[in-house]
């Protein structure tokens, strides 16, 4: 019985440590692979390996950023009606010493990664510094908070370009920025709708109508620049434009009718049509580019 209880406790600790890493959020790091696809380098095994290594290293880096953020916000999270149960540090499932050891381990992996992919790890270092600035100050600054979140996605794509040693095109930069601004604006919108200005300090500066306008501008920019990119640089992908439009429409539908959007990954996995749209767009893009 004692052995069984010990084993059960060990599994709970491992589960809590995994939750601290937020593996569900690693899906965001799949955008690291975008340059590999759009540079049509899928047939190059060296590029594929480099892009996958970059994505894995970004998973490590993003988990480290989450730990730093949770550590800094631990007292505030303990006062939050939801986060005090969901965040392992705030709930006490993971102690500060355990979190510190895990954080050091992640930094060691990144240090080792520097030997393999130095250019990628330099970008991840910039991402980590940006997240420290976000945790300490930027997330309290209106508009800057949204742009900081969006810049994190741009850095992911840039890391993917560095991994396969291709320049990040201006089209990909501006399209990624607009799409990320859209997702970030929706995130703030749902936080404001869910808990009002009590959820975050910065929310007192926003209104639903203002954030809706930010989201609309960003969504229009994303589809406009994606379409221009396709027609200018990758005309074989013109068939994917309706899928992108449908995905944006469906995402907003999920946000409005299901109350999702505070977490893009939760919104994605909560709706099979949205998930299918992303899957079909990805598969069709790869197919069309490889056939070209």
C-alpha positions as CSV (number, residue, x, y, z in Angstrom):
1,X,0.0,0.0,0.0
2,X,2.8,2.4,0.9
3,X,4.6,1.6,-2.3
4,X,1.4,2.2,-4.3
5,X,0.8,5.6,-2.6
6,X,4.4,6.6,-3.2
7,X,4.1,5.7,-6.9
8,X,0.9,7.6,-7.2
9,X,2.5,10.7,-5.5
10,X,5.4,10.5,-7.9
11,X,3.2,10.4,-10.9
12,X,1.3,13.4,-9.6
13,X,4.6,15.4,-9.2
14,X,5.7,14.4,-12.7
15,X,2.3,15.5,-14.0
16,X,2.5,18.8,-12.2
17,X,6.1,19.4,-13.6
18,X,4.8,18.7,-17.1
19,X,2.0,21.2,-16.6
20,X,4.6,23.8,-15.5
21,X,6.2,23.3,-18.9
22,X,2.8,23.9,-20.6
23,X,3.4,21.3,-23.4
24,X,-0.1,22.2,-24.8
25,X,1.3,25.6,-25.8
26,X,4.2,24.0,-27.8
27,X,1.8,23.9,-30.7
28,X,2.6,27.6,-31.2
29,X,6.1,26.6,-32.0
30,X,5.0,24.8,-35.1
31,X,5.2,28.2,-36.9
32,X,9.0,27.7,-36.6
33,X,8.5,25.2,-39.5
34,X,6.8,27.8,-41.8
35,X,10.0,28.9,-43.6
36,X,10.9,25.3,-44.3
37,X,7.6,24.8,-46.1
38,X,7.4,28.2,-47.9
39,X,11.1,28.0,-49.0
40,X,10.1,24.6,-50.5
41,X,13.0,22.9,-48.7
42,X,11.0,19.8,-47.5
43,X,13.0,17.6,-49.9
44,X,16.3,18.7,-48.2
45,X,16.9,16.4,-45.3
46,X,19.4,18.7,-43.7
47,X,17.0,21.6,-43.7
48,X,14.2,19.4,-42.3
49,X,16.4,18.2,-39.4
50,X,17.6,21.8,-38.8
51,X,14.0,23.1,-38.7
52,X,12.8,20.3,-36.4
53,X,15.8,21.0,-34.0
54,X,14.9,24.7,-34.0
55,X,11.2,23.9,-33.2
56,X,12.3,21.6,-30.3
57,X,14.7,24.2,-28.9
58,X,11.9,26.8,-29.1
59,X,9.7,24.4,-27.1
60,X,12.4,24.3,-24.4
61,X,12.8,28.1,-24.5
62,X,9.1,28.8,-24.3
63,X,8.7,26.5,-21.4
64,X,11.6,28.3,-19.6
65,X,9.7,31.6,-20.3
66,X,6.5,30.2,-18.8
67,X,8.3,29.1,-15.6
68,X,9.9,32.6,-15.2
69,X,6.5,34.2,-15.7
70,X,4.7,31.8,-13.2
71,X,7.5,32.3,-10.6
72,X,7.1,36.1,-10.9
73,X,3.3,36.0,-10.7
74,X,3.0,33.3,-8.1
75,X,1.4,35.6,-5.4
76,X,-1.0,37.2,-7.8
77,X,-1.9,33.8,-9.3
78,X,-2.8,32.6,-5.8
79,X,-5.4,35.3,-5.6
80,X,-6.9,34.5,-9.0
81,X,-10.1,32.3,-9.0
82,X,-8.8,30.0,-11.8
83,X,-5.0,30.3,-11.9
84,X,-4.6,29.4,-8.2
85,X,-5.8,25.9,-9.2
86,X,-4.3,25.6,-12.7
87,X,-0.8,27.0,-12.2
88,X,1.4,24.3,-10.4
89,X,3.5,26.9,-8.6
90,X,0.5,28.9,-7.4
91,X,-1.4,25.8,-6.3
92,X,1.7,24.4,-4.4
93,X,1.9,21.2,-6.6
94,X,5.4,22.3,-7.5
95,X,7.7,24.0,-5.1
96,X,10.0,26.9,-6.0
97,X,13.2,24.8,-5.6
98,X,11.7,22.2,-7.9
99,X,10.8,24.8,-10.5
100,X,14.3,26.3,-10.2
101,X,16.0,23.0,-10.9
102,X,13.7,22.4,-13.9
103,X,14.5,25.9,-15.2
104,X,18.2,25.4,-14.9
105,X,17.9,22.1,-16.7
106,X,16.1,23.9,-19.6
107,X,18.8,26.5,-19.8
108,X,21.4,23.7,-19.9
109,X,19.6,22.2,-22.9
110,X,19.6,25.6,-24.6
111,X,23.3,26.0,-23.9
112,X,23.9,22.6,-25.5
113,X,21.7,23.6,-28.4
114,X,24.0,26.6,-29.0
115,X,26.7,24.1,-30.1
116,X,24.3,22.6,-32.7
117,X,22.3,25.6,-33.8
118,X,23.9,28.9,-32.6
119,X,21.9,31.2,-34.8
120,X,18.6,29.7,-33.6
121,X,19.6,29.8,-29.9
122,X,20.5,33.5,-30.3
123,X,17.0,34.2,-31.5
124,X,15.6,32.1,-28.6
125,X,17.7,34.2,-26.2
126,X,16.1,37.4,-27.7
127,X,12.7,35.7,-27.2
128,X,13.6,35.0,-23.5
129,X,14.8,38.5,-22.9
130,X,11.6,39.8,-24.5
131,X,9.5,37.6,-22.2
132,X,11.4,38.9,-19.1
133,X,10.6,42.4,-20.2
134,X,7.0,41.4,-20.8
135,X,6.7,39.8,-17.4
136,X,8.3,42.7,-15.6
137,X,6.8,45.7,-17.5
138,X,5.5,45.3,-21.0
139,X,2.4,43.3,-20.1
140,X,1.2,46.3,-18.1
141,X,1.5,48.7,-21.0
142,X,-1.5,49.1,-23.4
143,X,-0.8,48.2,-27.0
144,X,2.8,47.3,-26.2
145,X,1.5,44.2,-24.5
146,X,-0.3,43.1,-27.6
147,X,2.7,43.8,-29.9
148,X,5.0,42.0,-27.5
149,X,2.9,38.8,-27.7
150,X,2.9,39.1,-31.5
151,X,6.6,39.7,-31.7
152,X,7.1,36.4,-30.0
153,X,5.5,34.7,-33.0
154,X,7.6,36.7,-35.4
155,X,10.8,35.5,-33.6
156,X,9.6,31.9,-33.9
157,X,9.3,32.3,-37.7
158,X,12.7,34.1,-37.8
159,X,14.3,31.2,-35.9
160,X,12.9,28.8,-38.5
161,X,14.5,30.9,-41.2
162,X,17.8,30.9,-39.4
163,X,17.7,27.2,-39.0
164,X,17.6,26.6,-42.7
165,X,19.8,29.6,-43.5
166,X,17.3,31.4,-45.7
167,X,16.2,35.1,-45.3
168,X,12.9,35.8,-43.7
169,X,10.9,37.4,-46.5
170,X,9.1,40.7,-45.9
171,X,5.8,39.0,-46.9
172,X,6.2,36.3,-44.2
173,X,7.2,38.9,-41.6
174,X,4.2,41.2,-42.1
175,X,1.7,38.3,-42.5
176,X,3.0,36.6,-39.3
177,X,2.9,39.9,-37.5
178,X,-0.7,40.7,-38.5
179,X,-2.0,37.2,-37.7
180,X,-0.2,37.2,-34.3
181,X,-1.7,40.7,-33.6
182,X,-5.1,39.3,-34.4
183,X,-4.6,36.4,-32.0
184,X,-3.2,38.6,-29.3
185,X,-6.1,41.1,-29.6
186,X,-8.6,38.3,-29.3
187,X,-6.8,37.0,-26.3
188,X,-7.1,40.4,-24.6
189,X,-10.7,40.6,-25.7
190,X,-11.7,37.3,-24.1
191,X,-9.8,38.2,-20.9
192,X,-11.7,41.4,-20.7
193,X,-15.0,39.7,-21.4
194,X,-14.3,37.0,-18.9
195,X,-13.0,38.9,-15.9
196,X,-13.2,42.5,-16.8
197,X,-10.4,44.8,-15.8
198,X,-9.8,42.8,-12.6
199,X,-8.1,40.0,-14.7
200,X,-5.1,42.1,-15.7
201,X,-3.9,45.5,-14.8
202,X,-3.6,46.5,-18.5
203,X,-7.2,45.6,-19.2
204,X,-8.4,48.8,-17.5
205,X,-7.1,50.7,-20.6
206,X,-9.1,48.6,-23.1
207,X,-12.8,48.4,-24.1
208,X,-14.5,45.7,-26.1
209,X,-15.1,48.0,-29.1
210,X,-11.4,49.1,-29.1
211,X,-10.0,45.6,-29.1
212,X,-12.6,44.5,-31.7
213,X,-11.2,47.2,-34.0
214,X,-7.6,46.1,-33.3
215,X,-8.6,42.5,-34.1
216,X,-10.5,43.4,-37.3
217,X,-7.6,45.6,-38.6
218,X,-5.1,42.8,-37.9
219,X,-7.3,40.1,-39.5
220,X,-7.8,42.2,-42.6
221,X,-4.0,42.8,-42.8
222,X,-3.2,39.1,-42.3
223,X,-5.5,38.0,-45.2
224,X,-4.4,40.9,-47.4
225,X,-0.7,40.3,-47.0
226,X,-1.0,36.5,-47.2
227,X,-2.9,36.9,-50.5
228,X,-0.3,39.3,-51.9
229,X,2.5,37.0,-50.8
230,X,0.8,34.0,-52.5
231,X,0.1,35.9,-55.8
232,X,3.5,37.5,-55.8
233,X,5.8,34.8,-54.6
234,X,3.9,31.5,-54.5
235,X,1.0,31.6,-57.1
236,X,0.7,27.8,-56.8
237,X,-0.8,28.4,-53.3
238,X,-3.7,30.5,-54.5
239,X,-6.1,27.6,-53.7
240,X,-5.2,28.0,-50.0
241,X,-6.5,31.6,-49.7
242,X,-10.2,30.5,-49.2
243,X,-9.0,28.2,-46.4
244,X,-7.2,31.0,-44.6
245,X,-10.4,33.2,-44.9
246,X,-12.5,30.4,-43.6
247,X,-10.1,29.8,-40.7
248,X,-10.3,33.4,-39.6
249,X,-14.1,33.4,-39.9
250,X,-14.3,30.2,-38.0
251,X,-11.9,31.3,-35.3
252,X,-14.0,34.4,-34.6
253,X,-17.2,32.3,-34.6
254,X,-15.6,30.0,-32.0
255,X,-14.6,33.1,-29.9
256,X,-18.1,34.6,-30.0
257,X,-20.2,31.5,-29.6
258,X,-18.1,29.3,-27.4
259,X,-16.2,31.9,-25.3
260,X,-12.8,30.6,-26.5
261,X,-9.9,32.7,-27.7
262,X,-8.1,33.5,-24.4
263,X,-5.8,30.6,-25.5
264,X,-5.4,30.0,-29.3
265,X,-4.5,26.4,-28.6
266,X,-7.7,25.8,-26.5
267,X,-9.7,27.4,-29.3
268,X,-8.1,25.2,-31.9
269,X,-8.6,21.9,-30.1
270,X,-12.2,22.8,-29.0
271,X,-13.5,23.0,-32.5
272,X,-13.1,20.2,-35.1
273,X,-13.8,22.4,-38.0
274,X,-11.1,24.8,-37.1
275,X,-8.7,22.0,-36.5
276,X,-9.6,20.4,-39.8
277,X,-9.1,23.7,-41.6
278,X,-5.6,24.1,-40.2
279,X,-4.8,20.5,-41.1
280,X,-6.2,20.8,-44.7
281,X,-4.4,24.1,-45.2
282,X,-1.1,22.6,-44.0
283,X,-1.4,19.4,-46.1
284,X,-2.5,21.3,-49.2
285,X,0.3,23.8,-48.9
286,X,2.9,21.1,-48.6
287,X,1.4,19.2,-51.5
288,X,1.1,22.2,-53.9
289,X,4.6,23.4,-53.1
290,X,6.2,19.9,-53.6
291,X,4.4,19.4,-56.8
292,X,5.5,22.8,-58.2
